[in-house]
């Protein structure tokens, strides 16, 4: 009697078996294990998507404050291990509340989205990232960047946003949406934390605002930075 059809039927029903090391392994158990692994993989994929969502700003698609806080600490320690500098840009959209009050929330959201696009376009190196850390507040982290290099990037961003010519008639900085930017670059070390970098950039941002807004200020500079056409960036000391 030909037993092949019978064995084939058993295999289809999950009763038939494969032989391994002389032992009998149920196909049904194998299939159940496979389904369990697939469920675990799907669960992990779902959790990873949720994790990314918790790290992302819904409006702009940039990283959010939570990601910024975690990633900055990681990059600071990485720079310390590699004996490198790290730069931080803190950016504010000038007089954004006035823009929102005059034109409404939808134009305000569009402004933030456009600003985010400009910032993202100007960070290209591995490790660089942009985050929205507040309503109209953004941060750019530039591992390995010098003060001069970070300032150049900040000025490129500031000019690009100005050139968008997003109306903001009630702003004290001019008729269009503008940025005030504080820049700080430090040699990372294990003796300090990334808070020193944040403090320096925040102090520079404050100076940029009190000096009239729509400008970039370097931490530690005694006067505003001046871009010299032929000589590049002149650091005030």
FIDREN-190397 format. One line per field, with one value per atom (N, C-alpha, C, O): x, y, z. Coordinates in nm, 2 decimals, always signed. Example, Ala and Ser with C-alpha at 12.3 -4.5 7.8 and 13.67 -1.06 7.14 Angstrom:
2
x = [+1.32, +1.23, +1.32, +1.42, +1.28, +1.37, +1.29, +1.34]
y = [-0.57, -0.45, -0.33, -0.33, -0.22, -0.11, +0.00, +0.11]
z = [+0.78, +0.78, +0.78, +0.85, +0.71, +0.71, +0.79, +0.80]
***
This chain:
237
x = [+0.09, +0.00, +0.09, +0.19, +0.05, +0.13, +0.09, -0.02, +0.19, +0.16, +0.18, +0.16, +0.23, +0.27, +0.15, +0.16, +0.03, -0.08, -0.12, -0.16, -0.11, -0.15, -0.05, -0.10, +0.08, +0.18, +0.16, +0.17, +0.13, +0.10, -0.02, -0.02, -0.12, -0.24, -0.21, -0.25, -0.13, -0.09, -0.01, -0.03, +0.07, +0.16, +0.07, +0.09, -0.03, -0.12, -0.20, -0.24, -0.24, -0.32, -0.24, -0.29, -0.11, -0.02, +0.02, +0.07, -0.01, +0.02, +0.15, +0.22, +0.18, +0.29, +0.42, +0.41, +0.53, +0.65, +0.77, +0.77, +0.87, +1.00, +1.10, +1.07, +1.20, +1.29, +1.42, +1.48, +1.45, +1.57, +1.64, +1.58, +1.77, +1.85, +1.78, +1.79, +1.71, +1.64, +1.51, +1.45, +1.48, +1.36, +1.25, +1.27, +1.13, +1.01, +0.96, +0.94, +0.95, +0.91, +0.78, +0.77, +0.68, +0.55, +0.55, +0.60, +0.50, +0.49, +0.39, +0.41, +0.29, +0.20, +0.27, +0.24, +0.36, +0.43, +0.52, +0.54, +0.58, +0.67, +0.60, +0.64, +0.48, +0.39, +0.35, +0.35, +0.32, +0.28, +0.39, +0.37, +0.51, +0.63, +0.66, +0.70, +0.64, +0.66, +0.56, +0.60, +0.44, +0.34, +0.37, +0.36, +0.42, +0.46, +0.57, +0.57, +0.67, +0.78, +0.74, +0.79, +0.65, +0.60, +0.52, +0.53, +0.44, +0.37, +0.47, +0.45, +0.58, +0.68, +0.75, +0.77, +0.78, +0.84, +0.74, +0.79, +0.61, +0.52, +0.50, +0.49, +0.51, +0.50, +0.62, +0.61, +0.74, +0.86, +0.86, +0.90, +0.81, +0.80, +0.70, +0.73, +0.59, +0.49, +0.55, +0.53, +0.63, +0.69, +0.79, +0.81, +0.87, +0.97, +0.90, +0.95, +0.79, +0.72, +0.66, +0.67, +0.61, +0.56, +0.68, +0.66, +0.79, +0.91, +0.95, +0.98, +0.95, +0.99, +0.89, +0.92, +0.76, +0.65, +0.67, +0.64, +0.71, +0.73, +0.85, +0.86, +0.94, +1.06, +1.04, +1.14, +0.92, +0.90, +0.80, +0.70, +0.83, +0.73, +0.63, +0.66, +0.50, +0.39, +0.38, +0.36, +0.40, +0.38, +0.49, +0.46, +0.61, +0.72, +0.79, +0.86, +0.77, +0.83, +0.98, +1.05, +1.02, +1.16, +1.15, +1.05, +1.28, +1.28, +1.22, +1.22, +1.18, +1.12, +1.21, +1.33, +1.16, +1.25, +1.30, +1.42, +1.22, +1.27, +1.39, +1.49, +1.38, +1.49, +1.61, +1.72, +1.59, +1.70, +1.78, +1.90, +1.70, +1.77, +1.85, +1.96, +1.80, +1.87, +1.99, +2.10, +1.96, +2.06, +2.18, +2.30, +2.15, +2.26, +2.36, +2.48, +2.30, +2.39, +2.47, +2.59, +2.42, +2.49, +2.60, +2.71, +2.57, +2.67, +2.78, +2.90, +2.75, +2.85, +2.95, +3.07, +2.90, +2.99, +3.07, +3.19, +3.01, +3.08, +3.20, +3.31, +3.17, +3.27, +3.38, +3.50, +3.35, +3.45, +3.54, +3.66, +3.48, +3.56, +3.66, +3.77, +3.61, +3.69, +3.77, +3.83, +3.76, +3.84, +3.80, +3.89, +3.67, +3.63, +3.54, +3.50, +3.52, +3.43, +3.29, +3.27, +3.19, +3.05, +2.99, +3.01, +2.91, +2.84, +2.69, +2.63, +2.63, +2.48, +2.43, +2.49, +2.33, +2.26, +2.12, +2.05, +2.09, +1.95, +1.89, +1.94, +1.77, +1.71, +1.56, +1.49, +1.53, +1.39, +1.34, +1.41, +1.21, +1.14, +1.10, +1.03, +1.16, +1.14, +0.99, +0.92, +0.94, +0.80, +0.70, +0.61, +0.71, +0.62, +0.48, +0.38, +0.46, +0.33, +0.25, +0.13, +0.33, +0.26, +0.22, +0.12, +0.30, +0.26, +0.14, +0.05, +0.13, +0.01, -0.11, -0.22, -0.09, -0.21, -0.26, -0.38, -0.17, -0.22, -0.27, -0.38, -0.21, -0.25, -0.32, -0.39, -0.32, -0.39, -0.30, -0.18, -0.36, -0.28, -0.23, -0.12, -0.32, -0.28, -0.15, -0.06, -0.15, -0.03, +0.09, +0.20, +0.06, +0.17, +0.23, +0.35, +0.14, +0.19, +0.27, +0.37, +0.22, +0.29, +0.43, +0.52, +0.44, +0.57, +0.66, +0.78, +0.62, +0.71, +0.75, +0.87, +0.66, +0.69, +0.80, +0.89, +0.78, +0.88, +1.02, +1.12, +1.02, +1.14, +1.21, +1.33, +1.13, +1.19, +1.25, +1.36, +1.19, +1.24, +1.38, +1.47, +1.39, +1.52, +1.63, +1.74, +1.60, +1.70, +1.74, +1.86, +1.64, +1.68, +1.76, +1.85, +1.74, +1.81, +1.96, +2.05, +1.99, +2.13, +2.21, +2.31, +2.16, +2.24, +2.25, +2.15, +2.37, +2.39, +2.49, +2.49, +2.57, +2.67, +2.61, +2.51, +2.66, +2.62, +2.63, +2.74, +2.53, +2.54, +2.47, +2.42, +2.47, +2.40, +2.25, +2.19, +2.18, +2.03, +1.96, +2.02, +1.84, +1.76, +1.64, +1.58, +1.60, +1.49, +1.40, +1.46, +1.28, +1.19, +1.17, +1.12, +1.22, +1.22, +1.12, +1.11, +1.05, +0.95, +0.85, +0.86, +0.76, +0.67, +0.73, +0.71, +0.81, +0.88, +1.04, +1.11, +1.08, +1.22, +1.27, +1.21, +1.39, +1.45, +1.60, +1.66, +1.65, +1.79, +1.86, +1.79, +1.98, +2.06, +2.19, +2.26, +2.22, +2.34, +2.43, +2.40, +2.56, +2.66, +2.79, +2.88, +2.79, +2.91, +3.04, +3.03, +3.15, +3.27, +3.28, +3.39, +3.18, +3.19, +3.26, +3.25, +3.34, +3.41, +3.31, +3.20, +3.35, +3.27, +3.25, +3.14, +3.35, +3.35, +3.25, +3.17, +3.27, +3.18, +3.04, +2.95, +3.01, +2.87, +2.81, +2.69, +2.89, +2.84, +2.80, +2.70, +2.88, +2.85, +2.72, +2.64, +2.70, +2.58, +2.46, +2.35, +2.47, +2.37, +2.33, +2.21, +2.43, +2.40, +2.33, +2.25, +2.37, +2.30, +2.16, +2.07, +2.13, +1.99, +1.91, +1.80, +1.97, +1.91, +1.87, +1.76, +1.97, +1.94, +1.84, +1.76, +1.84, +1.74, +1.60, +1.51, +1.58, +1.45, +1.40, +1.29, +1.49, +1.46, +1.41, +1.32, +1.48, +1.45, +1.32, +1.27, +1.26, +1.13, +1.02, +0.92, +1.05, +0.96, +0.82, +0.72, +0.82, +0.70, +0.65, +0.72, +0.53, +0.49, +0.48, +0.43, +0.54, +0.52, +0.53, +0.63, +0.42, +0.42, +0.44, +0.49, +0.40, +0.41, +0.54, +0.56, +0.63, +0.76, +0.85, +0.85, +0.92, +1.02, +1.14, +1.23, +1.16, +1.28, +1.27, +1.36, +1.15, +1.12, +0.99, +0.92, +0.96, +0.82, +0.81, +0.70, +0.92, +0.91, +0.95, +1.01, +0.92, +0.97, +1.12, +1.18, +1.18, +1.32, +1.37, +1.28, +1.49, +1.55, +1.65, +1.73, +1.65, +1.76, +1.83, +1.76, +1.96, +2.03, +2.15, +2.23, +2.16, +2.27, +2.36, +2.30, +2.49, +2.58, +2.68, +2.74, +2.70, +2.81, +2.88, +2.82, +3.01, +3.09, +3.19, +3.26, +3.20, +3.28, +3.36, +3.31, +3.48, +3.55, +3.49, +3.49, +3.43, +3.36, +3.46, +3.58, +3.42, +3.50, +3.41, +3.29, +3.46, +3.38, +3.38, +3.30, +3.45, +3.45, +3.33, +3.29, +3.26, +3.15, +3.03, +3.05, +2.91, +2.80, +2.76, +2.81, +2.66, +2.61, +2.54, +2.51, +2.50, +2.44, +2.52, +2.46, +2.65, +2.74, +2.72, +2.72, +2.70, +2.68, +2.55, +2.54, +2.44, +2.31, +2.31, +2.26, +2.38, +2.39, +2.46, +2.42, +2.57, +2.64, +2.55, +2.55, +2.49, +2.40, +2.28, +2.24, +2.23, +2.11, +2.15, +2.08, +2.27, +2.32, +2.34, +2.31, +2.40, +2.42, +2.29, +2.28, +2.19, +2.06, +2.00, +1.94, +2.01, +1.96, +2.03, +1.96, +2.16, +2.23, +2.18, +2.16, +2.15, +2.10, +1.97, +1.94, +1.89, +1.76, +1.76, +1.70, +1.84, +1.85, +1.92, +1.91, +2.00, +2.07, +1.99, +2.04, +1.86, +1.77, +1.71, +1.63, +1.74, +1.69, +1.73, +1.81, +1.69, +1.74, +1.89, +1.94, +1.96, +2.10, +2.15, +2.08, +2.28, +2.34, +2.45, +2.53, +2.45, +2.55, +2.62, +2.57, +2.76, +2.84, +2.86, +2.89, +2.85, +2.88, +3.02, +3.12, +3.04, +3.17, +3.23, +3.33, +3.16, +3.20, +3.17, +3.06, +3.26, +3.23, +3.14, +3.08, +3.13, +3.05, +2.99, +3.04, +2.89, +2.83, +2.93, +3.02, +2.91, +3.00, +2.98, +2.86, +3.08, +3.07, +3.12, +3.24, +3.04, +3.09, +3.17, +3.11, +3.29, +3.38, +3.38, +3.42, +3.35, +3.34, +3.46, +3.45, +3.58, +3.70, +3.77, +3.85, +3.75, +3.82, +3.74, +3.79, +3.61, +3.53, +3.47, +3.42, +3.48, +3.42, +3.52, +3.63, +3.49, +3.59, +3.53, +3.42, +3.61, +3.57, +3.61, +3.73, +3.51, +3.54, +3.59, +3.54, +3.70, +3.76, +3.78, +3.83]
y = [-0.12, +0.00, +0.12, +0.13, +0.22, +0.35, +0.44, +0.49, +0.46, +0.54, +0.69, +0.77, +0.73, +0.87, +0.96, +1.07, +0.93, +1.02, +1.04, +1.15, +0.94, +0.94, +1.04, +1.12, +1.02, +1.11, +1.26, +1.35, +1.27, +1.41, +1.47, +1.59, +1.40, +1.45, +1.48, +1.59, +1.40, +1.43, +1.56, +1.64, +1.58, +1.70, +1.83, +1.93, +1.82, +1.93, +1.96, +2.07, +1.85, +1.87, +1.92, +1.94, +1.93, +1.97, +1.86, +1.88, +1.74, +1.62, +1.56, +1.49, +1.57, +1.51, +1.57, +1.68, +1.51, +1.55, +1.56, +1.51, +1.62, +1.62, +1.56, +1.57, +1.49, +1.43, +1.51, +1.57, +1.53, +1.60, +1.53, +1.51, +1.50, +1.43, +1.30, +1.27, +1.24, +1.11, +1.14, +1.04, +1.26, +1.29, +1.33, +1.38, +1.32, +1.36, +1.50, +1.52, +1.59, +1.73, +1.75, +1.74, +1.79, +1.82, +1.94, +2.05, +1.93, +2.05, +2.15, +2.27, +2.10, +2.19, +2.28, +2.40, +2.22, +2.31, +2.40, +2.52, +2.36, +2.44, +2.56, +2.68, +2.53, +2.64, +2.74, +2.86, +2.69, +2.78, +2.87, +2.98, +2.81, +2.88, +2.99, +3.10, +2.96, +3.06, +3.17, +3.29, +3.14, +3.25, +3.33, +3.46, +3.27, +3.35, +3.44, +3.56, +3.40, +3.48, +3.60, +3.71, +3.57, +3.68, +3.78, +3.90, +3.73, +3.83, +3.91, +4.03, +3.85, +3.93, +4.03, +4.14, +3.99, +4.09, +4.20, +4.32, +4.17, +4.28, +4.37, +4.49, +4.31, +4.39, +4.48, +4.60, +4.43, +4.51, +4.62, +4.73, +4.59, +4.69, +4.80, +4.92, +4.76, +4.86, +4.95, +5.07, +4.89, +4.96, +5.06, +5.17, +5.02, +5.11, +5.22, +5.34, +5.20, +5.31, +5.41, +5.53, +5.35, +5.44, +5.52, +5.63, +5.45, +5.52, +5.64, +5.75, +5.61, +5.72, +5.84, +5.95, +5.80, +5.90, +5.98, +6.10, +5.92, +6.00, +6.09, +6.18, +6.07, +6.15, +6.25, +6.32, +6.26, +6.34, +6.45, +6.42, +6.57, +6.68, +6.66, +6.65, +6.66, +6.64, +6.75, +6.72, +6.87, +6.98, +6.99, +7.00, +6.98, +7.01, +6.88, +6.88, +6.77, +6.64, +6.63, +6.54, +6.74, +6.74, +6.65, +6.61, +6.63, +6.57, +6.66, +6.79, +6.61, +6.69, +6.72, +6.68, +6.78, +6.81, +6.69, +6.69, +6.59, +6.46, +6.41, +6.37, +6.40, +6.34, +6.43, +6.39, +6.56, +6.66, +6.64, +6.63, +6.63, +6.61, +6.48, +6.48, +6.37, +6.24, +6.24, +6.20, +6.29, +6.28, +6.37, +6.34, +6.49, +6.59, +6.53, +6.54, +6.46, +6.40, +6.29, +6.27, +6.21, +6.10, +6.16, +6.11, +6.27, +6.33, +6.40, +6.40, +6.45, +6.52, +6.41, +6.44, +6.30, +6.19, +6.13, +6.10, +6.12, +6.07, +6.17, +6.12, +6.30, +6.40, +6.39, +6.41, +6.37, +6.36, +6.24, +6.25, +6.12, +6.01, +6.03, +5.98, +6.10, +6.13, +6.26, +6.30, +6.32, +6.45, +6.55, +6.61, +6.57, +6.67, +6.78, +6.77, +6.88, +6.99, +6.95, +6.86, +7.02, +7.01, +7.14, +7.22, +7.17, +7.31, +7.29, +7.19, +7.39, +7.40, +7.53, +7.64, +7.53, +7.65, +7.65, +7.55, +7.76, +7.78, +7.89, +8.00, +7.86, +7.96, +7.99, +7.90, +8.12, +8.16, +8.24, +8.32, +8.21, +8.29, +8.42, +8.42, +8.53, +8.66, +8.70, +8.69, +8.75, +8.80, +8.71, +8.76, +8.58, +8.49, +8.50, +8.48, +8.54, +8.56, +8.67, +8.66, +8.77, +8.88, +8.83, +8.87, +8.74, +8.68, +8.60, +8.61, +8.52, +8.44, +8.52, +8.49, +8.63, +8.72, +8.79, +8.81, +8.83, +8.91, +8.82, +8.85, +8.71, +8.63, +8.50, +8.44, +8.46, +8.34, +8.22, +8.22, +8.11, +7.99, +7.92, +7.87, +7.91, +7.83, +7.89, +7.82, +8.03, +8.09, +8.07, +8.06, +8.08, +8.06, +7.92, +7.90, +7.82, +7.68, +7.67, +7.60, +7.73, +7.72, +7.79, +7.74, +7.90, +7.96, +7.87, +7.85, +7.80, +7.71, +7.59, +7.55, +7.55, +7.43, +7.48, +7.40, +7.60, +7.65, +7.67, +7.64, +7.72, +7.75, +7.61, +7.60, +7.51, +7.38, +7.32, +7.26, +7.35, +7.30, +7.36, +7.29, +7.49, +7.56, +7.50, +7.48, +7.48, +7.43, +7.29, +7.26, +7.21, +7.07, +7.07, +6.98, +7.16, +7.16, +7.19, +7.16, +7.25, +7.30, +7.22, +7.26, +7.10, +7.01, +6.88, +6.81, +6.85, +6.74, +6.63, +6.52, +6.66, +6.56, +6.46, +6.49, +6.34, +6.24, +6.29, +6.35, +6.27, +6.32, +6.46, +6.48, +6.54, +6.67, +6.64, +6.55, +6.72, +6.71, +6.83, +6.92, +6.85, +6.96, +6.92, +6.81, +6.99, +6.96, +7.09, +7.20, +7.07, +7.17, +7.15, +7.05, +7.25, +7.23, +7.31, +7.30, +7.39, +7.47, +7.52, +7.48, +7.61, +7.67, +7.72, +7.66, +7.82, +7.88, +7.86, +7.94, +7.77, +7.75, +7.62, +7.52, +7.63, +7.52, +7.51, +7.60, +7.39, +7.36, +7.28, +7.20, +7.32, +7.24, +7.20, +7.28, +7.07, +7.01, +6.97, +6.90, +7.02, +7.00, +6.94, +7.01, +6.81, +6.74, +6.77, +6.76, +6.80, +6.83, +6.97, +7.00, +7.05, +7.18, +7.28, +7.29, +7.37, +7.48, +7.59, +7.59, +7.69, +7.81, +7.88, +7.92, +7.89, +7.96, +7.88, +7.94, +7.75, +7.67, +7.67, +7.68, +7.67, +7.67, +7.81, +7.82, +7.91, +8.05, +8.06, +8.12, +8.01, +8.02, +7.95, +8.00, +7.83, +7.76, +7.84, +7.84, +7.89, +7.97, +8.09, +8.12, +8.16, +8.27, +8.23, +8.30, +8.12, +8.07, +8.04, +8.07, +7.98, +7.96, +8.09, +8.10, +8.18, +8.31, +8.38, +8.43, +8.39, +8.45, +8.38, +8.45, +8.25, +8.17, +8.20, +8.21, +8.20, +8.23, +8.37, +8.39, +8.46, +8.60, +8.61, +8.68, +8.53, +8.54, +8.47, +8.48, +8.39, +8.34, +8.45, +8.43, +8.56, +8.67, +8.64, +8.67, +8.57, +8.53, +8.66, +8.71, +8.71, +8.84, +8.83, +8.74, +8.94, +8.96, +9.11, +9.16, +9.17, +9.32, +9.38, +9.50, +9.31, +9.37, +9.34, +9.38, +9.27, +9.24, +9.36, +9.45, +9.37, +9.48, +9.46, +9.55, +9.34, +9.31, +9.33, +9.31, +9.37, +9.40, +9.34, +9.28, +9.36, +9.32, +9.17, +9.12, +9.09, +8.95, +8.87, +8.92, +8.74, +8.65, +8.64, +8.62, +8.64, +8.64, +8.55, +8.50, +8.52, +8.43, +8.51, +8.59, +8.48, +8.52, +8.39, +8.29, +8.39, +8.26, +8.28, +8.37, +8.19, +8.18, +8.06, +7.95, +8.08, +7.98, +7.95, +8.05, +7.83, +7.79, +7.67, +7.57, +7.67, +7.55, +7.53, +7.62, +7.41, +7.37, +7.24, +7.16, +7.23, +7.11, +7.02, +7.05, +6.91, +6.82, +6.75, +6.72, +6.72, +6.65, +6.58, +6.62, +6.48, +6.40, +6.48, +6.44, +6.59, +6.67, +6.76, +6.81, +6.78, +6.87, +6.79, +6.68, +6.85, +6.79, +6.88, +7.00, +6.84, +6.91, +7.04, +7.13, +7.05, +7.17, +7.29, +7.40, +7.28, +7.39, +7.45, +7.57, +7.36, +7.39, +7.47, +7.57, +7.41, +7.48, +7.61, +7.71, +7.63, +7.76, +7.86, +7.97, +7.82, +7.91, +7.96, +8.08, +7.86, +7.90, +7.98, +8.08, +7.96, +8.03, +8.17, +8.27, +8.19, +8.33, +8.41, +8.52, +8.34, +8.41, +8.44, +8.55, +8.36, +8.39, +8.51, +8.59, +8.52, +8.63, +8.76, +8.86, +8.76, +8.88, +8.91, +9.03, +8.81, +8.84, +8.91, +9.00, +8.87, +8.94, +9.08, +9.17, +9.10, +9.24, +9.33, +9.46, +9.28, +9.37, +9.40, +9.46, +9.36, +9.40, +9.28, +9.31, +9.16, +9.04, +9.03, +9.12, +8.93, +8.90, +8.91, +8.97, +8.83, +8.83, +8.70, +8.63, +8.67, +8.55, +8.60, +8.69, +8.55, +8.58, +8.46, +8.36, +8.48, +8.37, +8.38, +8.49, +8.27, +8.27, +8.31, +8.26, +8.40, +8.44, +8.56, +8.62, +8.60, +8.71, +8.84, +8.85, +8.94, +9.06, +9.16, +9.25, +9.13, +9.21, +9.11, +9.00, +9.15, +9.06, +9.02, +9.09, +8.90, +8.85, +8.92, +8.96, +8.95, +9.01, +8.92, +8.88, +8.90, +8.83, +8.92, +9.01, +8.89, +8.97, +8.90, +8.78, +8.97, +8.90, +8.83, +8.72, +8.89, +8.83, +8.74, +8.65, +8.77, +8.70, +8.60, +8.53, +8.58, +8.48, +8.54, +8.66, +8.47, +8.51, +8.57, +8.51, +8.69, +8.76, +8.73, +8.78, +8.67, +8.65, +8.77, +8.80, +8.82, +8.93, +8.87, +8.78, +8.93, +8.88, +8.99, +8.97]
z = [+0.00, +0.00, +0.00, +0.07, -0.08, -0.09, +0.03, +0.04, +0.12, +0.23, +0.21, +0.30, +0.10, +0.07, +0.09, +0.16, +0.03, +0.05, +0.19, +0.23, +0.27, +0.41, +0.48, +0.56, +0.46, +0.53, +0.48, +0.56, +0.36, +0.31, +0.37, +0.41, +0.39, +0.46, +0.60, +0.65, +0.67, +0.81, +0.82, +0.91, +0.72, +0.72, +0.71, +0.77, +0.62, +0.60, +0.72, +0.75, +0.80, +0.92, +1.04, +1.15, +1.02, +1.13, +1.22, +1.33, +1.18, +1.26, +1.22, +1.29, +1.09, +1.03, +1.09, +1.15, +1.06, +1.14, +1.05, +0.94, +1.11, +1.05, +1.15, +1.27, +1.10, +1.19, +1.22, +1.12, +1.34, +1.38, +1.49, +1.60, +1.47, +1.57, +1.62, +1.74, +1.53, +1.56, +1.64, +1.68, +1.67, +1.75, +1.66, +1.55, +1.71, +1.64, +1.68, +1.80, +1.59, +1.62, +1.55, +1.43, +1.62, +1.56, +1.48, +1.52, +1.36, +1.27, +1.33, +1.31, +1.40, +1.46, +1.56, +1.57, +1.64, +1.74, +1.67, +1.71, +1.56, +1.48, +1.43, +1.43, +1.37, +1.31, +1.42, +1.40, +1.54, +1.65, +1.69, +1.72, +1.70, +1.73, +1.63, +1.67, +1.50, +1.40, +1.41, +1.39, +1.44, +1.46, +1.58, +1.57, +1.68, +1.80, +1.77, +1.81, +1.69, +1.66, +1.57, +1.58, +1.48, +1.39, +1.48, +1.45, +1.57, +1.66, +1.74, +1.76, +1.79, +1.86, +1.77, +1.81, +1.65, +1.55, +1.52, +1.52, +1.51, +1.48, +1.60, +1.59, +1.72, +1.84, +1.85, +1.89, +1.82, +1.83, +1.72, +1.75, +1.60, +1.50, +1.55, +1.53, +1.61, +1.66, +1.77, +1.77, +1.86, +1.97, +1.91, +1.96, +1.81, +1.75, +1.68, +1.69, +1.61, +1.55, +1.66, +1.64, +1.77, +1.88, +1.94, +1.98, +1.96, +2.01, +1.93, +1.98, +1.80, +1.70, +1.71, +1.70, +1.72, +1.73, +1.86, +1.85, +1.97, +2.09, +2.08, +2.16, +1.98, +1.97, +1.86, +1.83, +1.79, +1.68, +1.71, +1.77, +1.66, +1.67, +1.56, +1.44, +1.60, +1.50, +1.39, +1.28, +1.43, +1.34, +1.23, +1.11, +1.27, +1.18, +1.13, +1.03, +1.20, +1.16, +1.21, +1.18, +1.28, +1.34, +1.47, +1.51, +1.52, +1.65, +1.75, +1.73, +1.87, +1.97, +2.09, +2.08, +2.19, +2.31, +2.37, +2.42, +2.38, +2.45, +2.38, +2.44, +2.25, +2.17, +2.18, +2.20, +2.18, +2.19, +2.32, +2.32, +2.43, +2.56, +2.57, +2.62, +2.51, +2.52, +2.42, +2.46, +2.30, +2.20, +2.22, +2.19, +2.28, +2.31, +2.41, +2.40, +2.51, +2.61, +2.55, +2.59, +2.46, +2.39, +2.31, +2.31, +2.23, +2.14, +2.22, +2.18, +2.34, +2.42, +2.47, +2.47, +2.51, +2.56, +2.45, +2.47, +2.33, +2.21, +2.18, +2.15, +2.18, +2.15, +2.25, +2.22, +2.38, +2.48, +2.46, +2.47, +2.42, +2.39, +2.28, +2.28, +2.18, +2.06, +2.06, +1.97, +2.18, +2.20, +2.09, +2.03, +2.07, +1.97, +2.04, +2.15, +1.96, +2.00, +1.95, +1.87, +2.01, +1.97, +1.98, +2.07, +1.88, +1.88, +1.89, +1.84, +1.95, +1.96, +1.92, +1.96, +1.84, +1.80, +1.86, +1.85, +1.93, +1.98, +1.90, +1.89, +1.85, +1.75, +1.80, +1.83, +1.79, +1.82, +1.69, +1.63, +1.66, +1.56, +1.63, +1.73, +1.58, +1.65, +1.65, +1.54, +1.76, +1.78, +1.72, +1.65, +1.74, +1.68, +1.74, +1.66, +1.86, +1.92, +1.84, +1.82, +1.80, +1.72, +1.59, +1.53, +1.53, +1.40, +1.41, +1.33, +1.52, +1.54, +1.57, +1.52, +1.65, +1.68, +1.56, +1.55, +1.47, +1.36, +1.25, +1.19, +1.22, +1.10, +1.13, +1.05, +1.26, +1.30, +1.31, +1.27, +1.37, +1.40, +1.27, +1.27, +1.17, +1.05, +0.99, +0.96, +0.96, +0.90, +1.00, +0.96, +1.13, +1.23, +1.22, +1.22, +1.20, +1.19, +1.06, +1.05, +0.95, +0.82, +0.83, +0.77, +0.91, +0.93, +1.00, +0.95, +1.10, +1.17, +1.09, +1.09, +1.00, +0.91, +0.81, +0.78, +0.76, +0.66, +0.73, +0.67, +0.84, +0.92, +0.94, +0.92, +0.98, +1.01, +0.88, +0.89, +0.77, +0.64, +0.61, +0.56, +0.63, +0.61, +0.70, +0.66, +0.83, +0.92, +0.88, +0.88, +0.84, +0.81, +0.68, +0.67, +0.59, +0.46, +0.49, +0.40, +0.60, +0.62, +0.72, +0.76, +0.75, +0.83, +0.75, +0.72, +0.71, +0.62, +0.67, +0.61, +0.77, +0.81, +0.91, +0.98, +0.91, +1.01, +1.15, +1.18, +1.23, +1.37, +1.39, +1.50, +1.28, +1.29, +1.30, +1.24, +1.38, +1.39, +1.43, +1.50, +1.39, +1.43, +1.51, +1.49, +1.61, +1.70, +1.72, +1.73, +1.74, +1.79, +1.93, +1.98, +2.01, +2.16, +2.23, +2.36, +2.16, +2.22, +2.12, +2.00, +2.15, +2.05, +1.93, +1.82, +1.94, +1.83, +1.84, +1.78, +1.93, +1.96, +1.90, +1.90, +1.84, +1.77, +1.82, +1.88, +1.80, +1.84, +1.73, +1.66, +1.70, +1.60, +1.67, +1.73, +1.67, +1.73, +1.62, +1.52, +1.63, +1.53, +1.59, +1.63, +1.60, +1.66, +1.57, +1.45, +1.64, +1.57, +1.51, +1.45, +1.52, +1.46, +1.54, +1.67, +1.48, +1.55, +1.57, +1.51, +1.64, +1.66, +1.52, +1.49, +1.44, +1.31, +1.22, +1.16, +1.22, +1.13, +1.17, +1.09, +1.30, +1.35, +1.32, +1.29, +1.34, +1.31, +1.16, +1.13, +1.07, +0.93, +0.90, +0.83, +0.96, +0.94, +0.99, +0.93, +1.11, +1.17, +1.08, +1.06, +1.03, +0.94, +0.81, +0.76, +0.76, +0.64, +0.67, +0.59, +0.79, +0.82, +0.84, +0.80, +0.91, +0.94, +0.81, +0.79, +0.72, +0.59, +0.51, +0.45, +0.51, +0.43, +0.48, +0.40, +0.61, +0.67, +0.63, +0.60, +0.64, +0.61, +0.46, +0.43, +0.37, +0.23, +0.20, +0.08, +0.29, +0.27, +0.26, +0.20, +0.33, +0.33, +0.38, +0.32, +0.49, +0.56, +0.63, +0.72, +0.60, +0.66, +0.82, +0.87, +0.88, +1.03, +1.05, +1.11, +1.01, +1.01, +1.15, +1.16, +1.25, +1.39, +1.46, +1.57, +1.39, +1.45, +1.47, +1.38, +1.58, +1.60, +1.52, +1.51, +1.45, +1.38, +1.23, +1.15, +1.19, +1.04, +1.00, +1.08, +0.87, +0.82, +0.80, +0.77, +0.81, +0.78, +0.90, +1.00, +0.90, +1.00, +1.00, +0.89, +1.12, +1.13, +1.24, +1.32, +1.25, +1.35, +1.44, +1.38, +1.57, +1.65, +1.69, +1.73, +1.69, +1.71, +1.80, +1.79, +1.90, +1.99, +1.95, +1.94, +1.95, +1.90, +2.01, +2.07, +2.05, +2.14, +2.09, +2.06, +2.09, +2.06, +2.17, +2.22, +2.22, +2.33, +2.30, +2.23, +2.36, +2.36, +2.47, +2.59, +2.42, +2.52, +2.61, +2.57, +2.73, +2.83, +2.93, +2.94, +2.99, +3.09, +3.22, +3.31, +3.24, +3.36, +3.36, +3.47, +3.25, +3.24, +3.17, +3.12, +3.17, +3.10, +2.99, +2.97, +2.91, +2.80, +2.84, +2.76, +2.97, +3.02, +3.00, +2.98, +3.01, +2.98, +2.84, +2.82, +2.75, +2.61, +2.59, +2.53, +2.66, +2.65, +2.72, +2.66, +2.83, +2.90, +2.81, +2.80, +2.74, +2.66, +2.54, +2.51, +2.48, +2.36, +2.40, +2.33, +2.52, +2.57, +2.60, +2.57, +2.66, +2.69, +2.56, +2.56, +2.46, +2.34, +2.27, +2.21, +2.28, +2.22, +2.29, +2.22, +2.42, +2.49, +2.44, +2.42, +2.42, +2.36, +2.22, +2.19, +2.14, +2.01, +2.01, +1.93, +2.11, +2.12, +2.17, +2.12, +2.27, +2.33, +2.24, +2.25, +2.15, +2.05, +1.93, +1.83, +1.93, +1.82, +1.74, +1.65, +1.77, +1.70, +1.56, +1.51, +1.49, +1.35, +1.34, +1.25, +1.43, +1.43, +1.49, +1.56, +1.47, +1.53, +1.62, +1.59, +1.74, +1.84, +1.89, +1.92, +1.90, +1.94, +2.09, +2.14, +2.16, +2.31, +2.33, +2.27, +2.43, +2.47, +2.39, +2.43, +2.28, +2.21, +2.28, +2.34, +2.28, +2.35, +2.26, +2.31, +2.13, +2.04, +1.94, +1.93, +1.87, +1.77, +1.67, +1.63, +1.62, +1.51, +1.39, +1.36, +1.31, +1.18, +1.07, +1.08, +0.97, +0.86, +0.76, +0.71, +0.74, +0.65, +0.52, +0.51, +0.41, +0.28, +0.24, +0.19, +0.26, +0.21, +0.31, +0.28, +0.44, +0.55, +0.62, +0.71, +0.58, +0.65, +0.77, +0.77, +0.88, +1.01, +1.10, +1.12, +1.15, +1.24, +1.38, +1.42, +1.47, +1.60, +1.69, +1.69, +1.76, +1.85, +1.98, +2.03, +2.03, +2.15, +2.25, +2.36]
***
